Amino acid sequence: MRVGLRGQLGVFTALFAGGMWMSKVAQPLYFEQLNALVAFGIGYAVMAVAGGFSFAWGAFADRFGGLNSVRLGTLIYGVGIAGRLFTDVVLVVIFSAVAGAGASLVLVAIRPWVRSTASAEEIPKIVGARNLGNQTGVLLGTVGAASIFALTATQTAGAQSALLIAPALVAFAFIWVVVSPKPSTRSLAIPGPAKPEPDIDRRQYTALALKLAAIGLLSGFYVSLVAPYLPLILTNGGAAAAQAALTMALLSVAQIAASWFLARSSTGSRPFALFAVSEVLTGVITLSAALALGLGAAWISVIFIVRAVFVALAIASEETIQYAVIPAKATGFIFGISQSAFLVGDTLGGALGAPLWLSAGPEGLLLTAGIITLLNAALLPLLLRNMRIEPIVAAA
């Protein structure tokens, strides 16, 4: 039985994200036990720098092919995280650079792979399937790591075991994407001779890249004001550590449910409307969370679980819009620029989040994030609504 692109991408993303998150959970614990946190910090920075070259990995994917680049990036990333068992600084730097390059190549190459295979009508469901696979992988990686820790005698042994299993999951993702047959493209055929894409002015490329970079920068900034601090926000609001962990798991479940809905529904006819509504509600709920911190842990948890649903809808609709406005010839490159800008915003938000927390508390952090989210809800439609919509057809 042939597996469609939705199934192929969903399974691949679940395995890839599962390995990524299991490794992300285990590595700091492993390095802490071996008194190598300085090396861990250096490696984290190196990986971020390698990921910052997403625009270059995207340009490579445009030339090498989306699917081929996904396969290559998966192999490189598996090698990179397998090296996380080493704590020597030189080896940490080498394997971190490898892992950062591999992960970034995979994340940007998925776009040209989808763009060269799927029809315009299929893309919203495929985006939903990818987000569903990603959230499933997050749950698989985090719960799997916790289970391994519980079954091993010591924390060091548990972290080491998780660091061994994580690249195995990535290896399964590589095998899956190599052996899976090419998905059928029932709606891609265009009668008559193939029509070459029209030449596009470089100024249009530059204008679109700058617009997506601005959106990516803003998105990365407000995301990093909430996500890294969410466990602290929950415990500050009265939740115990176990309750905070349970809430984090329920956030993933909520996003899985939203992504499942998108993967099965035709929601791509009005992506701008879906994005605007979802992003506005995300911003409003974030502001409400700032005002509800005194209501108790249960209410705060419910607020963030509901927020997670709209975050998932906003992410998926934003990606659908990007597919529609980015020229097929430069899919990887421009998506890469957007991803690089997101990582810059993520770095800035992470750096400013701690001082903001110390000066204004969780309320100030959430109020700032909510306002920036509402600004992004207006910015994306303002910048992209009048862009030329590209027909999404298979590459020759």
N, C-alpha and C positions, 0 to 999 in steps of 0.2 A: 504494500500500500504506500502510495506516494504521500509524503508529508508536505503540506503547504508551507509557505514562508512564515506564516504566523506561528505554526508549530515548531519549525526549525529554530526560529529566532527566540521563541519563548523558552524552549528547553535549553538552548545554548546560554541565554542570559541568566537563567536560574542557576546553572552549574557554575558559570563564570563568576557571578556575584556571590554565590555561596562560598567559593574558594577565597574570593577577595575579602569578604567580611570575616570569615573564620580566621584568616591570617591577620587581619586588622585587630581583631579582639585579642588574639594570642600573643602577638609580637611584643607589645609593651610589657606584658606580664612576664614574658620569658626574659627580656632584656633587664627588667628590674631585678629579677631573681639572680641574675648573673652579674649584677652591678655594672651594667653597660648602658645606662640610660643616656649618657652623653652620646654614645655611638648611635643610639636609636634616634635621638633628636637630629643629629647630622644626616642620617639616612632619610628621615622624613623630609628634611629641607631639600636634599638632593632629588628625591622623587618628585617633589612639587616643582622644582626647576625643570626637570625632564618633561613633566606634564605640561608645563607652560609653553612648550614648543608644539602644541597641538596643531597650530596652523601649518607647520612643516609636515607633521604626520598626515594631516589632511590632504595636503598637496601630493604627497607620496601615494596616498590611497587613490586619488583621482587617476594617477598614471598607472599604478600597479593593479588596480581593480579592487572594488570594495570587498568581495568575498575572499580573494587571495590575501588582502591585507588583514582581514579579520583572522584568518588562519595563522598568518605569520605573527601578528601581534599577540594572539593567544599563546602560541609557542614561546615567544620571548617573555611574556608575563609569567608563565609557569616556571621558567628557568629563574626569573628574578625572585619570585617569592620562595622558591625552594632554597635560595641562598640566605633566607632570613634565619636559618639555624646558626649562621656564623655571626660572631659578635666583634671580630677584629674590624677596626675602623676602615681599613683599606677595602676589605671585602664587603663591608656594609655599604660603602659608597658605590662600589662597582655594581653590586646586585640591586641596590636602590635605583640607580640610573637605568639599569636594564628593565626593572619592574615598571618604573614610571613611563619609559618609552613604550613598552608593550601595552600597558593599560590604556594610555592615551591613543595609541594607534587603533586599538580595538574600538574604543568609544567613538572615534570620528569615522572609522571605516565602515561601521554599521550603516551610516547614512548613505554613502554611495552604493553600498550593497542593496539596501532597500530601494533606493531611487532607480537603480538599473534593473530591478526585478518586478516591482509592484506597480499596479495601476493607481491612478489618483483616488479611485473609489476604495481601494484596499488599504491605503496608507493609514487612515485613522484607526482602523482595527489592528493593524500591525503595530502602530505606536502603542496602543493599549496592551497588546500581547507582550511587547518588550518591557513595558513598565510593570506588567503583572509578573513576568519572569524575574525582573530585577528585585521587586519586593519579596517574591518567594525566595530568591537567593539570599537576601538579607536575613530573612527569618531562618532559613536553613543554616546559614553560617553562624549566626549568633546563638541560636538554640543548640546547634551541633557543638559549638565550642563549649557552651555551658554544660552540656551533657558529658563531654569528654573530661572537663575539669572535675565533675562530680564522680566520675568512674575511676579516676587515677588517684594514686596514693598521695602525691605531692603536687603543689601548684606548678613547680618546674616541669615535672613529668607530664602534667596535663597540657601545659602550653607547648611543650616540645612535640607531643603527639598531635596536637591541633595543627602545628606548623608543618607536620609531615602529611597530614590528611588534606590540608588546603590545596597544595599544588596537585594532589591527586584529583581533586574535583576539577581543577582547571585542565588537567590532562584529559579527563572525560569530556569536557567541553570541546577541547581540540579534536578529539576523536570523532565526536558527534558532528562537528561542522565540516570535517574532512570526508566522512563516509556517507553523510546524508545525501540523497540524490538531489539534483538541482530541482527546485520547486517549479511546479507548473505555472505558466503565466497566461492564464486563459483570457485575460482582458487586455493584453498588451499588443496583440497583433493589429497592425494597421494596414488595411488593404492598399495594394499598389506599391510602387517603389518607395524605399525608405527616404524620408525627407531629412536632409541635414539640418542641424540646429542653426538658427540664425546667429550671425556674429554679434557679440554683445560688446558694447563700448566698455573699455576698462574703467571709465569713470563711473559706470553703473555698478561694476564690481566693487569699486572703492567705496561708493556711497552706501551700498547695502552692507558691506563689511563693517563700516563705521557705525551704522545704525544697530546692527546685531551686537557689535562690541559694546556699545553703550547699554543695551538691554542686558547683555550677559554680565557686565560689570555691576549693574544695579542688582540683578538677581543674586549673584554670588555674595554681594555685600549683605543683603537682608537675610539670606539663608543662614549665613555664618553667625548672625546675631542671635539666632534662636536654636538651631540644631545642636551645636556643641554644648550649650548651656541648659538644655531642656531638663536633664536629670537634676541639675542644681535648682532650676525653677520649681520643679515638682517637690523636691525635699524642702525647699524654702517655704513652700506653701503648706507644708504639714505632712507630706507623704513620707513614709519610711522608705529605706533603700529598696526593699523587696517590692513595695507598691510602685515605686518609680520604675523599676525594671519591668513589672507587669504592664504598666501603662505604655512603656516603649514598645513592648511586644504587640499590644493592642493597636498602636499607631500603624505598625506594619500590616496587621490584619485589615485595618480600615483602608489602607492604601491598596492592598491586594484586592479587596472587594470593589473599590472604585476602578481599578485597572481592569479587572475581570469584566465589569460592565462596559467599559470602553472597548475592550477586545471583542465583544459580542454585539455591539451596537453601531449603527451608522450615525455617528455624531460629527462627521467631518464636513457637513454641508455649511455650517455656520461656525467655524472655529474661532473667529474673532469674538462673536457673542459669548461662546462658551468660555473663552479665556477671560473676557472682561468680567463676566459674572463670577467666575471661580476666583479670580485674583482679587476682586473687590471684597468678596466674602472672606477670603483668607485674611486680607488686611483688617477688616472689621472685627473678625474673631480674634485676631492677634491683639488689637486694641482692647477688646472686651476681656481678654485674659489678663491684661495689665490691671484692669479695674476689679478683677475677680479673685485676686490672690488672697484676699482675706476671707473668702467664702469656704475654704477648706479643700483638702486634697481631692475629694471625690468630684467636686464641681470643676476644679482645674483640670483633672484628668479627662472628664467628659468634653470640656471645651477643646482641648488639644486633639482628642480623637476625632471630633467633628472637623476641626481645622485640617487634619491629615487628609480627609476625603477631598476637600477642595484644593489642597496643594497638589494631590495626584491629578485631578482634573485640569488644573492650570498648567502643570508641566506637560501633560499629553497634548493639550490644545496648542500650547506654544510650539511644541515640536512639529505638529501638523502644519501650522502657519509657516514655519521655517522651510519645510519641504516644499510648500507651495510657492514661496517667493525666491528661493535660491536657484540660480541657473544650474542645470544638470552638469554642465561642463566643469563647474567649480564647487560641487557639493561638498567634498571633503575639505577643501581649502577654507571655504567660508564657514562651514560648521566648526572647523578647527579654530578659526579666529574667535568665534563666539565662545568656544570652550576655553580658550586661553584667557579671554576677558573675564569669564566667569571665575576662573581660578585666581585671577588678580583680585577681583572683588571679594572672593572667599578669604583670601589672605588679609586684605584690608579690614574686612569685618571681624575676622578672628583676632587681629591685632588690637582693634579698637573696642572689641566687646568687653575685655577684662577691665580696662579703665572705666568704661561706661557703667559696668556692673558695680565697681567699687565706689563710684561717685553718685550714681543714681539708683542703684539696686536693680532687681529684676523688673520693677515697674518701668524704669527708664529704658531698659533694654527692649522690652516688649513694645513700649510706645514708639520708640525709634523705628523698630522693625515694622510695625504696623503702618506707620506713615510712609515709609519707603515702599512697602508693598502696594499701597494705594497709588503712589506715584508711578510705579511700574505698570499698574493696571491701566493707567492713562497713556503712558509713554509708548508701549508696544503698538497698540492700534494707531496712535498718532503717527508713528514713524513708518509703519509697514502697510497700513491699509491701502495706500495708493500705489504700492509697488506692483510691477507687472507680474501677473501670476503665470508661472511656467507650466505648460502641459507636462505631466510626468509620464514619460515613456521609457521603454527599455533602451539601453545603450546598444549600439550596433556591435 
